[in-house]
Amino acid sequence: GIAKGYGVDLAASAIEAAGLEHYMIEVGGEVRTRGRNAQGQAWRIGIEEPDAMPQRARAVVPLSGRAMATSGDYRIYFEHAGRRYSHEIDPRTAAPIAHGLASVTVVADDCMTADAMATALIVMGPESGWALAQREGLAAWFIVRDSAGRLHDRASDAYLALAA
């Protein structure tokens, strides 16, 4: 999972080479920003509420000069016999992820890194992924689905420092 992030980074390079100082690029949930929006503020990028219909933001991230990517189990999936089968595959089992992590959003300097780390963290799961994010200083926002289907947020220390 880095193709979209890499593509966004290539588009950003082309836009910067053309001399543009203010932009927001989004491809399928992978985002990169520079400068300010039309109101002169940092770009405001939403983190989607998993399973919400209609779609809505659960949180909003002010973003300027950074990239953001989200990996989740709520867009491409099916349910069978009470189990959710996501498109996110755990290479350790060669099966869809089987834990309660609904989504992970990562903020990084480039979109390829944000994309790769969001994918890795969701595959690792709510505990191992969280531990890696903390250990590596990744700015990550986790949305965990409990056994009753309720959603709980957990932000890494690096993410909380961004929001401060």
VENPE-V424231 format. One record per backbone hydrogen bond with DSSP energy under -0.5 kcal/mol. NH is the residue of the N-H (numbers start at 1). CO is the residue of the C=O. E is the energy in kcal/mol with one decimal. If there is no record, write none. Layout:
BEGIN
nh=NH co=CO e=E
nh=NH co=CO e=E
END
This chain:
BEGIN
nh=6 co=2 e=-2.9
nh=7 co=3 e=-2.5
nh=8 co=4 e=-2.5
nh=9 co=5 e=-2.1
nh=10 co=6 e=-2.3
nh=11 co=7 e=-2.4
nh=12 co=8 e=-2.5
nh=13 co=9 e=-2.2
nh=14 co=10 e=-2.1
nh=15 co=11 e=-2.4
nh=16 co=12 e=-2.6
nh=17 co=13 e=-2.3
nh=18 co=14 e=-1.2
nh=19 co=16 e=-1.7
nh=20 co=15 e=-1.8
nh=23 co=34 e=-2.2
nh=25 co=32 e=-2.9
nh=27 co=30 e=-2.5
nh=30 co=27 e=-1.9
nh=31 co=68 e=-3.1
nh=32 co=25 e=-2.2
nh=33 co=66 e=-2.6
nh=34 co=23 e=-2.2
nh=37 co=41 e=-3.2
nh=40 co=37 e=-2.2
nh=43 co=63 e=-1.4
nh=45 co=43 e=-0.6
nh=45 co=61 e=-2.8
nh=47 co=59 e=-3.1
nh=48 co=46 e=-0.6
nh=49 co=56 e=-3.0
nh=50 co=48 e=-0.7
nh=52 co=49 e=-1.7
nh=58 co=47 e=-3.7
nh=59 co=47 e=-1.3
nh=61 co=45 e=-3.3
nh=62 co=60 e=-0.5
nh=63 co=43 e=-3.5
nh=67 co=108 e=-3.2
nh=68 co=31 e=-2.7
nh=69 co=106 e=-2.1
nh=71 co=104 e=-2.5
nh=73 co=102 e=-2.5
nh=77 co=75 e=-0.7
nh=78 co=85 e=-1.6
nh=80 co=83 e=-2.4
nh=83 co=80 e=-1.9
nh=85 co=78 e=-3.4
nh=86 co=84 e=-0.6
nh=87 co=76 e=-1.5
nh=89 co=87 e=-0.6
nh=90 co=95 e=-2.9
nh=91 co=89 e=-0.7
nh=93 co=90 e=-1.3
nh=94 co=90 e=-2.4
nh=95 co=90 e=-0.9
nh=97 co=88 e=-2.6
nh=102 co=100 e=-0.8
nh=102 co=143 e=-2.1
nh=103 co=143 e=-1.7
nh=104 co=71 e=-2.4
nh=105 co=141 e=-2.4
nh=106 co=69 e=-2.7
nh=107 co=139 e=-2.4
nh=108 co=67 e=-2.2
nh=112 co=5 e=-0.5
nh=114 co=110 e=-1.8
nh=115 co=111 e=-2.9
nh=116 co=112 e=-2.6
nh=117 co=113 e=-2.7
nh=118 co=114 e=-2.3
nh=119 co=115 e=-2.0
nh=120 co=116 e=-2.5
nh=121 co=117 e=-2.8
nh=122 co=118 e=-2.0
nh=123 co=119 e=-2.0
nh=124 co=120 e=-2.3
nh=125 co=121 e=-1.6
nh=129 co=125 e=-1.9
nh=130 co=125 e=-0.5
nh=131 co=127 e=-2.4
nh=132 co=128 e=-2.2
nh=133 co=129 e=-2.5
nh=134 co=130 e=-2.5
nh=135 co=131 e=-2.7
nh=136 co=132 e=-2.7
nh=137 co=133 e=-0.7
nh=137 co=134 e=-0.8
nh=138 co=133 e=-2.4
nh=139 co=107 e=-0.7
nh=140 co=138 e=-1.1
nh=141 co=105 e=-2.6
nh=142 co=154 e=-3.4
nh=143 co=103 e=-2.6
nh=144 co=142 e=-0.5
nh=144 co=152 e=-3.2
nh=145 co=100 e=-4.2
nh=146 co=144 e=-0.6
nh=146 co=150 e=-3.0
nh=149 co=146 e=-2.3
nh=152 co=144 e=-2.4
nh=154 co=142 e=-2.2
nh=156 co=140 e=-2.9
nh=160 co=156 e=-2.5
nh=161 co=157 e=-1.9
nh=162 co=158 e=-1.3
nh=163 co=159 e=-1.9
nh=164 co=160 e=-1.1
END
